[in-house]
């Protein structure tokens, strides 16, 4: 039985010194760096308008992220089948409709993910929805006894609420602090989530167990050097969840925001970059390989992330260990791929490992693409103060007080931003 201790992973990720190299947390020692050109095509020609961006430069950048960072998402299509598992129209004391939908990948019944969806009961029209993956099972986001308990093995070992990595009844509501369901519903939004391990287990030796295997050649055991890693699979799963949401009559198909925390923030950004159906893209504490400028080498580095989590990205990404300046892209370009759709990035003051300033700077450096669309980006060269959120109609950012987490303060700002974007 193969399990990992999630607590150990979290501790080593935040400390940053598991392999003897102390992380850089001194802003005065950040090396000088030159970002890859955003509005200059590979043939050296300037990109001056939306047509040139969409037809030339954007495909170039998207291809580089596919080839050198995340790995290529398989182009092959497989059947996606939706099966309603349960529906309760008076859930949560009558405030919500709760749906639980099993999404099958192909004809193999073992390849599926379970989507939990809450919609506000008092909605007079299809509701906007926040979609995000969770780390510990759908039943952990709320104490609602009607939520089906995940039967997947997790990375939680024998942590409270789990036995040998499998969830028990005691796991209900263990992550309510990260999913303020009642507050979301009271603001007129729905919320949808899936346990990320349903899509791809978070272990280096798990590729035969998740969706990767649906696309393997006969005898293949792991992705090739330029093929997708786990983050790519999680992003793919978010798009498959969107396939369901856009046809649910209770959901506004044009108002689905994708969000994620930490590694799942990396997945939300990559999903948003590839799938233009997401109306808003939100990254919470996504750090290296997510929103942060990697050339700053502040906090977590490419080598750190590839050493600890070799399955997250493509093997091609490993050639840039300690060679950030040779990477042909940086993460302001990932943000730019989302344009003209709105994007929100958030950081936490005690989460220096994720490089809060570098996360903010990616927004600023992506701004010129938003300006091509006539949209106002964030331009201030320094991030705002603690818990002083800033936003335009196209970009938002805040720095929350505290640790690496996603809390009600974060959600409140995301909903404020969505109110602005959706005209609520």
Residue pairs with C-beta under 8 A, 6 or more apart in sequence:
1 153
1 164
1 165
2 203
2 205
2 206
3 153
3 154
3 155
3 156
3 157
3 164
3 165
4 155
4 157
4 202
4 203
5 155
5 157
5 159
6 135
6 154
6 155
6 156
6 157
6 159
7 159
9 155
9 308
10 404
12 18
12 308
13 300
13 308
13 353
14 351
14 353
14 404
16 22
16 23
16 299
16 300
16 304
16 353
17 23
18 308
19 304
19 307
21 304
23 298
23 299
23 300
23 301
23 304
23 352
23 353
24 30
24 297
24 298
24 299
25 298
25 299
25 352
27 298
27 357
30 296
30 297
30 298
31 295
31 296
31 297
33 293
33 295
33 296
33 324
33 325
34 295
34 325
35 293
35 295
35 330
35 332
35 365
36 327
36 328
36 329
36 330
36 333
38 57
38 332
38 333
38 336
38 365
38 366
38 368
38 369
39 46
39 47
39 48
39 53
39 57
39 368
39 369
39 372
40 46
40 47
40 57
41 47
41 52
41 56
41 57
41 60
42 60
47 53
47 56
47 57
47 372
49 372
50 372
50 373
53 369
53 372
58 336
58 337
61 329
61 333
61 336
61 337
62 273
62 274
62 337
64 328
64 329
65 270
65 273
65 329
65 333
65 334
65 337
66 72
66 73
67 226
67 314
67 316
68 314
68 316
68 317
68 320
68 327
68 328
68 329
69 289
69 313
69 314
69 316
69 317
69 327
69 329
70 228
70 229
70 231
70 232
70 235
70 270
70 313
70 314
70 317
71 223
71 226
71 227
71 228
71 229
71 232
71 313
71 314
71 315
71 316
72 226
72 227
72 228
72 314
73 228
73 232
73 235
73 236
73 274
74 215
74 227
74 228
76 215
78 105
78 106
78 214
78 215
79 104
79 105
79 106
79 107
80 103
80 104
80 105
80 240
80 243
81 103
81 104
82 101
82 102
82 103
82 104
82 244
83 101
83 102
83 103
83 104
84 99
84 100
84 101
85 100
85 101
85 102
85 114
85 148
86 98
86 99
86 100
86 146
86 148
87 97
87 98
87 99
87 100
88 97
88 98
88 146
89 97
89 121
90 121
91 97
91 98
91 118
91 144
91 146
92 98
92 118
92 142
92 144
92 181
92 182
92 185
94 121
95 120
95 121
95 122
95 182
95 185
95 186
96 118
96 119
96 120
96 121
96 181
96 185
97 118
97 119
97 120
97 121
97 250
98 116
98 117
98 118
98 144
98 146
98 147
99 115
99 116
99 117
99 119
99 248
99 250
100 114
100 115
100 116
100 117
100 138
100 147
100 148
101 114
101 115
101 117
101 244
102 112
102 113
102 114
102 115
103 112
103 113
103 114
103 115
103 240
103 241
103 243
103 244
104 111
104 112
105 111
105 112
105 113
105 211
105 214
105 240
106 214
108 214
111 211
111 213
111 214
112 198
113 194
113 195
113 198
113 199
113 237
113 240
113 241
114 138
114 148
114 150
114 194
114 195
114 198
115 192
115 193
115 194
115 241
115 244
116 138
116 141
116 147
116 148
116 192
116 193
116 194
117 129
117 190
117 191
117 192
117 245
117 248
117 251
118 181
118 184
118 185
118 190
118 191
118 192
119 127
119 129
119 185
119 190
119 250
119 251
120 127
120 185
120 186
120 188
120 189
120 190
123 188
123 250
125 252
126 249
126 250
126 251
126 252
126 253
127 188
127 189
127 190
127 250
127 251
127 252
127 255
128 188
128 189
128 190
128 252
128 255
128 256
128 257
128 279
128 418
128 422
128 424
129 189
129 190
129 191
129 192
129 245
129 251
129 252
129 255
129 256
129 257
130 184
130 189
130 190
130 191
130 192
130 257
130 259
130 282
130 414
130 418
131 191
131 192
131 193
131 238
131 241
131 242
131 245
131 256
131 257
131 258
131 259
132 191
132 192
132 193
132 258
132 259
132 260
132 261
132 264
132 268
133 193
133 194
133 195
133 196
133 199
133 234
133 237
133 238
133 260
133 264
133 267
134 140
134 141
134 175
134 178
134 179
134 193
134 194
134 195
134 196
134 264
135 175
135 195
135 196
135 264
136 154
136 156
136 167
136 171
136 174
136 175
136 195
137 149
137 150
137 152
137 154
137 167
137 171
137 195
138 147
138 148
138 150
138 193
138 194
138 195
139 147
139 148
139 149
139 150
139 167
139 171
139 172
139 173
140 161
140 167
140 171
140 172
140 173
140 174
140 175
140 176
141 147
141 173
141 175
141 176
141 178
141 179
141 181
141 193
142 172
142 173
142 176
142 179
142 181
143 172
143 173
143 176
144 172
145 172
147 172
149 167
149 168
149 169
149 171
149 172
150 167
150 195
150 197
150 198
151 166
151 167
152 195
152 197
152 198
152 201
153 164
153 165
153 166
153 197
153 201
154 162
154 165
154 166
154 167
154 195
154 197
155 165
155 197
155 202
155 203
156 162
156 165
156 167
157 164
157 165
158 164
158 165
160 170
160 171
160 174
161 167
161 168
161 170
161 171
161 172
161 174
162 168
162 171
177 405
177 407
177 408
178 261
178 405
178 406
178 407
179 191
179 193
180 408
180 411
181 191
183 408
183 411
183 412
184 190
184 191
184 411
184 415
185 191
187 415
187 419
188 424
189 415
189 418
190 250
190 251
192 241
192 245
194 237
194 241
196 202
196 234
196 237
196 264
196 267
198 237
199 210
199 211
199 233
199 234
199 236
199 237
200 206
200 207
200 209
200 210
200 211
200 212
200 230
200 233
200 234
200 237
201 209
201 210
202 230
202 263
202 311
203 311
204 309
204 310
204 311
206 311
207 213
207 216
207 221
207 222
207 223
207 311
208 216
208 221
210 230
210 233
211 233
211 236
211 237
212 222
212 223
212 228
212 233
223 229
223 314
223 315
224 315
225 314
225 315
225 316
226 314
226 315
226 316
227 314
228 236
228 314
229 311
229 312
229 313
229 314
229 317
230 309
230 311
230 312
231 263
231 266
231 267
231 270
231 289
231 312
231 313
232 270
232 314
234 263
234 264
234 267
234 271
235 267
235 268
235 270
235 271
235 274
236 271
238 258
238 267
238 268
238 271
238 275
239 271
239 274
239 275
239 277
242 256
242 258
242 275
242 277
242 278
245 251
245 253
245 256
246 253
246 256
246 277
247 253
253 277
254 279
255 279
255 418
255 422
256 277
256 278
256 279
257 278
257 279
257 280
257 281
257 282
257 414
257 418
258 268
258 271
258 272
258 278
258 280
258 281
258 282
259 265
259 268
259 281
259 282
259 283
259 284
259 414
260 266
260 267
260 268
260 269
260 282
260 283
260 284
260 286
261 284
261 285
261 286
261 405
261 406
262 284
262 285
262 286
262 287
262 354
262 404
263 286
263 290
263 309
263 312
265 282
265 283
265 284
265 285
265 286
265 287
265 290
265 291
266 283
266 286
266 287
266 289
266 290
266 312
268 281
268 282
268 283
268 286
269 281
269 283
269 286
269 290
269 291
269 334
269 335
269 338
270 334
271 278
271 281
272 278
272 281
272 337
272 338
272 341
272 343
273 281
273 334
273 337
273 338
276 341
278 341
279 341
279 342
279 421
279 422
280 341
280 342
280 343
280 344
280 417
280 418
280 421
281 338
281 341
281 342
281 343
281 344
282 343
282 344
282 345
282 346
282 414
283 290
283 291
283 343
283 344
283 345
283 346
283 359
284 346
284 406
284 410
285 346
285 347
285 348
285 351
285 354
285 404
285 405
285 406
286 292
286 345
286 354
286 359
287 299
287 300
287 351
287 353
287 354
287 355
287 359
288 294
288 299
288 300
288 301
288 302
288 304
288 305
288 354
288 355
289 302
289 305
289 312
289 313
289 331
290 331
290 354
290 359
291 331
291 334
291 335
291 345
291 358
291 359
291 362
291 363
292 298
292 299
292 300
292 331
292 354
292 355
292 358
292 359
292 362
293 330
293 331
293 332
293 355
293 358
293 361
293 362
293 365
294 301
294 302
294 324
294 327
294 330
294 331
294 358
295 324
295 325
295 327
295 330
296 355
296 357
296 358
296 361
297 324
298 352
298 355
298 357
298 358
299 352
299 353
299 354
299 355
299 358
300 353
300 354
300 355
301 321
301 322
301 324
302 317
302 320
302 321
302 322
302 323
302 324
302 327
303 321
303 322
305 312
305 313
306 312
306 313
306 317
306 318
306 321
307 321
310 318
320 326
320 327
330 362
331 362
332 361
332 362
332 363
332 364
332 365
332 366
333 366
334 362
335 343
335 345
335 362
335 363
335 365
335 366
336 366
336 368
336 369
336 370
339 366
339 369
339 370
339 372
339 373
339 375
339 394
340 370
340 373
340 375
340 394
342 393
342 394
342 395
342 396
342 417
342 421
343 363
343 366
343 394
343 395
343 396
344 391
344 395
344 396
344 397
344 413
344 414
344 417
345 359
345 360
345 362
345 363
345 396
345 397
346 359
346 397
346 398
346 399
346 400
346 410
346 413
346 414
347 354
347 356
347 359
347 360
347 383
347 397
347 398
347 399
347 400
348 354
348 356
348 399
348 400
348 401
348 402
348 403
348 404
348 405
349 356
349 386
349 399
349 400
349 401
349 402
350 401
350 402
350 403
350 404
351 403
351 404
353 404
354 404
356 383
356 399
357 382
357 383
359 397
360 378
360 383
360 397
360 399
361 383
363 377
363 378
363 395
363 397
364 377
364 378
364 379
364 380
364 381
366 377
367 377
367 378
367 379
367 395
368 377
370 376
370 377
370 394
370 395
371 377
373 394
375 392
375 393
375 394
376 392
376 393
376 394
377 392
377 394
377 395
378 390
378 391
378 392
378 395
378 396
378 397
380 390
383 397
383 399
384 390
384 397
384 398
384 399
385 399
386 399
386 400
386 401
387 398
387 399
387 400
387 401
387 409
388 398
388 399
389 396
389 397
389 398
389 413
389 416
390 396
390 397
390 398
391 397
391 416
391 417
391 420
393 420
393 421
396 413
396 417
398 410
398 413
400 407
400 409
400 410
418 424
